[in-house]
Amino acid sequence: MSPTPRDADALRAVRAAVAVLLVLGAAAYTSWALEAVLPTGLSPLRTYVSELAAEDQPYGAFYRAVDFAAGVLVCAGAAVGLVRLRCRAAVPRVRVLSALGWAGLVLFGAATAADARLPLSCAPTVDAACVARERAGLVPATHTAHAVSSAVAVTGALVGMVLLTAAVRRAGAGGARQRTALAVLVAVELAATVWTLAAVFAFDAGHGTWGLGIGQRLQVLMIAVWLVCLAWLVLVRRRR
């Protein structure tokens, strides 16, 4: 049975709401870029993005508030997408990929919001005393928990990006350029994640930062750009 005009209008409204929430969340998730004009005192080449929001940093409260908003916005948009927009294609595998992909984004948003409520207490890449307190176990529980929430957030983002991109490609949704753009962003995200992990291990082992700041900023930037591309696809979705 074909949808009624009222049903079609309701679906368009849902798509618009999801797209707006994802775009606003992506914009908030790139608040770190303001370090270009704010005197943070932290080098974007070697510091964690999370260090901008550390409790001892001058703009920490601002970054924590914006990060929390980013998480809530993406979580809300993904939750609506999971309930109302997950693919209903005839192929079961596509339906599963779509549902799990949206669920991954829900996890990413929720963990990002939690991340903002579990800030670092200090900036380890620029503060030797901070590193010493970390290794001695003298940092607050929120500082230690931050690593867990950050890992969960990245995992959720990767799950959402990989599975939803696969669902879009298998379902033939959007145009060829849109599908290619999503796939390229996923590939760059995976490469940036490997770079970031390698840099983190190097730093923890006392071998420098290996461009940690660049790798992680590329990582979070790819997530934000991918979210915008997904929002556009949700808004103007068409099938071949």
N, C-alpha and C positions, 0 to 999 in steps of 0.2 A: 504494500500500500504506500503510495507516494505521500510525502509530508504535506500537511496543509500550509497555507500561507502564514498562519499564526505560528505553526511549528518552525517554519523556515526563519521567520523573524526572530523567534526566541533563540534559535541556534546561532544566528548571526550576532545577536547580542552577547551570547556566551563566548563566541569566538573573539569578539572585540574586547570583552572583559579580560579574557585570558591573555590576549596579546598585550594589552595595556599593562597588566600586572607584571608580565615577563619583561617588558621593556623598562618599566620603572625599576624593577629589581636589578636588571642588568646595569642600568645607569648608576644606581646606588652601589653596586658591587665594584664599580670602577672608581670609587671615591679616592682610592690611593693615588690616582693621577694628580690630585690636587697638591701632592708633595712638590710638584713643579713650581708652585707659587707660594706654598706655605714654608716658613723656615723651620722645618722639622728637625734639622740637624742630623738626619739619617741618610746614608748613601743608598740610592736606589740600585746601585750596582751590587751591593753585598748584603743588604739587610732583608730580613723577612718582611713581607707585607704586614703581617700581624704585629710587628714591632711598632708600627705607627700607632696602633691602638693600645699599646702597653700602658699600664697604670702610671708609670713614672714619666710618660712622654707628654709634652705640652699640649698636643692636640688629641690625646688619647680618648677623652670623653666624646669628642666629636666623631672620631672614626668608629668608636664602638656603637654609637647611636645609629650612624648611617649603615654600618654592617648589619646591625639588628634589623633595621628596616628592609635591607636587601633580602635577608633571609625570609622574613615574614612575607614580603611581596612575592618572591619566587615560590615559596611554599604554597601560598594561597592560589596563585595561578596554576601551578602544577596539580594541586588537589582538584581544582575545577576541571582541568584537562583530563585527569584520571577518571573522574566520575562522568563527565559529559562528552569528552572528545576522543577518548581512546578508540583506536581503529576498530571498526566492525566488519572488516574485510572477510571474505568467505574463507580465506586460508587461515586456519587456527594459529599457525606460527606467527603470522603478522599480528593477530590480535594479542597474543602473548607478549611479543616484543614491544608493542605499543603500551600495554598496561604496565609492564615492568619498567619501561623507559620513563613513563610519567611518575611511577612510584620512586624511581631513582632521583628524579628532580624534587619530589616532595622531601625525600631524605636529605638532599643537598640543601634545600632551603631551611629545613628545621635545624640541621647541624650548623649551618652558617649563623642562624639566630642564636643558637646555643654558644657558638664560638665567641660571639660578642659579649656574652654574659660570663665567659670563662677566659678573661684576658690574661696575657702575659703580665707578670709583675714588673719586669724590666726587659731591657733589650740585649740579649746575649751576644749578638754579633759585634756589638760596639762596646760592651761593658764586661771587662774581665771578671769583675766582682760578681756580676750576675751569673756568669758561667760557673764560677766557684760555688755559689749558693745552689745552683742547679745540681751540681755533682755531689754536693754535701747533703742534698735533700732538704735544704732550708728555705725553699720557695713555697708560697701558698699552694694549697691543693688545686685552686683554679689554674695556676700556672702550669702545673703538671697535666691537668685534665685538658688543657688547651690543645695539646698535641693530639689527643684522642679525637676531640671534636673536629679538629682541622682535617685529620685523616678520614673521618667519616664523611665530612662534607665533600672532599675531593673524590672519594669513592662513589658517593651518590651522584656527583656531577658526571663522572666518567661513565657510570652505568646508564644514566639518562641520555648522555650524548651518543654513546655507541649504539644503544638499543633503539632509541627513537630514530636515529639516522638510518639504521638498518630497516626499521619498519617503513619509513618514508620511501626508501629505495625499493623495497619489495612491493609496496602498495602502488608505486608509481605516482605518488602524490606530488603536487607542485610541478615546476618545470625542470628540465635537465640541468640548467644552471644552478637552480636552488639546491637540487640534490647533490650536485658536485661541490657546491660551496660548503654544505654541511659536512660532507665527507672529508674535504680538505681541512676544515677546522678541527675535526676529530683527530686527524693524523698529526696536525701541529700540536694539539693538546696532549696527545700521547707522548710525543717527542719532548715537549716542555716538561711533562711530568717526570719522565726518566731523567732529564737534566736536573730538575729540582731535587729529586731523591738522591742522585749521585752527589750533588753539592751539599746536601744535608749530611750525608754520611761522611764526606770529606771534612766538613766543619767539625762534626762531632769527634772525628779522629785527630783533629788538630792539624789538618793539612790545608787550611785556608777555606775560602768560601766558594771557589770555582764559579764565580758569577752567579751566586745563589739568587741575588736580588733580580737579576735579569731573567733567569729561568722561571722564577715564581711569578714575576709580573707578567711574563708571556703566558704562563699557565692560566692565571686568573683572567687575563684579557681575552684569551680564546674562549673561555666559558661565557663571558659576557657577550662577546660578538655572536657566538653560537645561539645564545638565548634570543638575541635580537632577530637572527635569521629564522629561528623557529617561530617566533611571534609573527613575523611576516608571512610565513607559510601557513600558520593557523588562520591568519586574517584573510588571506586571499586563496585559500586552498582550492585546488582543482584536481581532478583526476583525469588520467588519459583514457 
